[in-house]
Amino acid sequence: MAGLGFLIGLTGALAPGPTLVATIKASLKSGWSAGPRVTLGHIVVEILMVLLIIAGLSVVIGQYSWLIAGIGGAALLVFGVLTLCEAKNARINYDDTTETVTQPFMAGIITSISNPYFWIWWFTVGSALLIGAYQGGFGVAFAFIIGHWSADLGWFTLVSVGIHRGRFILSERLYRWILGICGISLILFGLYYLYRLLL
């Protein structure tokens, strides 16, 4: 389950967005440690999301879990197709002029809260996966979350280390290939979730 959490988390972390921009900008000023600190701020917000979802499990499990699984499966398909389309021309923009908070920890919090993609993901894909993992026990759900956070930490640290050294570690071509693989994985997981509903 940790591997699944890592793979699914990686699809979100790799997507260009405000948290990635904040990591790039903070890394230019704060060095390689900006990535882990941005991630920590992001994780704080996600802890609240996880607690909210788990708090509602007593109502959801048994009554609406099939509905959430269906929505989550459909959302995985949609995000997978969007990720595949994005992978064709994806690039990491170091010259983004958007103003962001450059204090890394706060940047992680603010860019997470202000990103609509974050909320959509957690109320569809994230909640479905977390509920599915939690039905296997607390340990399974914990492994999923740790895998998810490991993907965030690994990616944003890689970005900040690469910028601190004056060059990005991944080539644009490899970055697009990784995004493409993530997109295909999302589609497969989405089809699996929807297939389970028919059993």
Protein Blocks (a to p, Z undefined) as FASTA:
>chain_A
ZZmmmmmmmmmmmpgcfklmmmmmmmmmnojmlmmmmmmmmmmmmmmmmmmmmmmmmmmn
ojlmmmmmmmmmmmmmmmmmmmmmmmmmgccdfkbcbdcdfbfklmmmmmmmmmmklmmm
mmmmmmmmmmmmmmnojklmmmmmmmmmmmmmmmmmmmmmmmmnopafbdfklmmmmmmm
mmmmmmmmmmmmmmmmmZZ
